Amino acid sequence: MPLPDLVKPGNQVPQATATYAAAPRRLIIAITGATGAIYGVRLLETLRKLGGVESHLLVSSAGWLNIQHELQLSKDDLHALADVVHSVRDVGATIASGSFATDGMIVAPCSMKTLASVAHGLSDNLITRAADVTLKERRRLVLMVRETPLNLAHLRNMTAVTEMGGVIFPPLPAFYNQPASIDEMVDHTVLRVLDLFALGPALAPAWAGLRGAPTD
Ligand SMILES: Cc1cc2nc3c(=O)[nH]c(=O)nc-3n(C[C@H](O)[C@H](O)[C@H](O)COP(=O)(O)O)c2cc1C
């Protein structure tokens, strides 16, 4: 039987489509219907300010509800903060495939519903499909989960995602840096999340230690 063209002796192996030097940095940012839409928006603003990273934005229907309620931000204004905007229904989008290289994905904030869907590998919309792809490609996935109090299903789903290699990062403000405003609290959390991707030098100020604290 004749060999197919690809494996005939003397044939060249398929050529790579890029060089490492030109590899684009890309982050997927998804905003879902938990309270705290500001975290997703501030991530986009920070990436835009830092430059060098292509942002891919996804917003669920409930995410839109919260963006309008909490921030009074229009779709156009939000979209303007991202480099690429995808519809949550577009499961044929680039980011639905592992062959489209990204540095990972942040769901900010992440509802318990989206958490459950990721924990069970449902891939039932482009947000949960992109998260599934991020996990299967062993890329960084950070879920900024928000709910309180937590039931056993929430806790089990967080454990499942952690076991799969994902990072559960509830957006809980830190008080040790004595923030003067909500903006400062949000910024500190957002910088800590971005530092998990090691895209460049650390962004969040490093803890300098407590001066004068007892050492014994
Ligand atoms: C004002 C508002 C606040 C909400 N806050 C939360 C929340 O903090 N955590 C959560 O898991 N769900 C919260 N929900 C419920 C989710 O929006 C709802 O479960 C939705 O189906 C999530 O869908 P999504 O994951 O596709 O965005 C909130 C809903 C509304 C309207």
The ligand as an SDF file (V2000), in Angstrom:
LIG
                    3D

 31 33  0  0  0  0  0  0  0  0999 V2000
  -26.1050   40.8360   42.4550 C   0  0  0  0  0  0  0  0  0  0  0  0
  -25.6960   39.4010   42.3790 C   0  0  0  0  0  0  0  0  0  0  0  0
  -24.6300   38.9550   43.1390 C   0  0  0  0  0  0  0  0  0  0  0  0
  -24.2450   37.6010   43.1020 C   0  0  0  0  0  0  0  0  0  0  0  0
  -23.1630   37.2220   43.8260 N   0  0  0  0  0  0  0  0  0  0  0  0
  -22.7370   35.9460   43.7420 C   0  0  0  0  0  0  0  0  0  0  0  0
  -21.5440   35.5540   44.4230 C   0  0  0  0  0  0  0  0  0  0  0  0
  -20.8860   36.3250   45.1030 O   0  0  0  0  0  0  0  0  0  0  0  0
  -21.1330   34.2680   44.2730 N   0  0  0  0  0  0  0  0  0  0  0  0
  -21.8150   33.3520   43.4850 C   0  0  0  0  0  0  0  0  0  0  0  0
  -21.3660   32.2340   43.3750 O   0  0  0  0  0  0  0  0  0  0  0  0
  -22.9570   33.7120   42.8260 N   0  0  0  0  0  0  0  0  0  0  0  0
  -23.4220   34.9780   42.9340 C   0  0  0  0  0  0  0  0  0  0  0  0
  -24.5530   35.3570   42.2460 N   0  0  0  0  0  0  0  0  0  0  0  0
  -25.3020   34.3330   41.4950 C   0  0  0  0  0  0  0  0  0  0  0  0
  -24.7210   34.0570   40.1170 C   0  0  0  0  0  0  0  0  0  0  0  0
  -24.7350   35.2270   39.3350 O   0  0  0  0  0  0  0  0  0  0  0  0
  -25.5470   32.9610   39.4340 C   0  0  0  0  0  0  0  0  0  0  0  0
  -25.3660   31.7340   40.1120 O   0  0  0  0  0  0  0  0  0  0  0  0
  -25.2410   32.7960   37.9730 C   0  0  0  0  0  0  0  0  0  0  0  0
  -26.0230   31.7430   37.4590 O   0  0  0  0  0  0  0  0  0  0  0  0
  -23.7820   32.5130   37.7240 C   0  0  0  0  0  0  0  0  0  0  0  0
  -23.6110   32.2730   36.3410 O   0  0  0  0  0  0  0  0  0  0  0  0
  -22.1960   32.4300   35.6200 P   0  0  0  0  0  0  0  0  0  0  0  0
  -21.2220   31.6110   36.3830 O   0  0  0  0  0  0  0  0  0  0  0  0
  -22.4390   31.8820   34.2610 O   0  0  0  0  0  0  0  0  0  0  0  0
  -21.8650   33.8810   35.6030 O   0  0  0  0  0  0  0  0  0  0  0  0
  -24.9530   36.6880   42.2860 C   0  0  0  0  0  0  0  0  0  0  0  0
  -26.0350   37.1400   41.5190 C   0  0  0  0  0  0  0  0  0  0  0  0
  -26.3890   38.4620   41.5540 C   0  0  0  0  0  0  0  0  0  0  0  0
  -27.5380   38.9400   40.7030 C   0  0  0  0  0  0  0  0  0  0  0  0
  1  2  1  0
  2  3  1  0
  2 30  2  0
  3  4  2  0
  4  5  1  0
  4 28  1  0
  5  6  2  0
  6  7  1  0
  6 13  1  0
  7  8  2  0
  7  9  1  0
  9 10  1  0
 10 11  2  0
 10 12  1  0
 12 13  2  0
 13 14  1  0
 14 15  1  0
 14 28  1  0
 15 16  1  0
 16 17  1  0
 16 18  1  0
 18 19  1  0
 18 20  1  0
 20 21  1  0
 20 22  1  0
 22 23  1  0
 23 24  1  0
 24 25  2  0
 24 26  1  0
 24 27  1  0
 28 29  2  0
 29 30  1  0
 30 31  1  0
M  END
$$$$
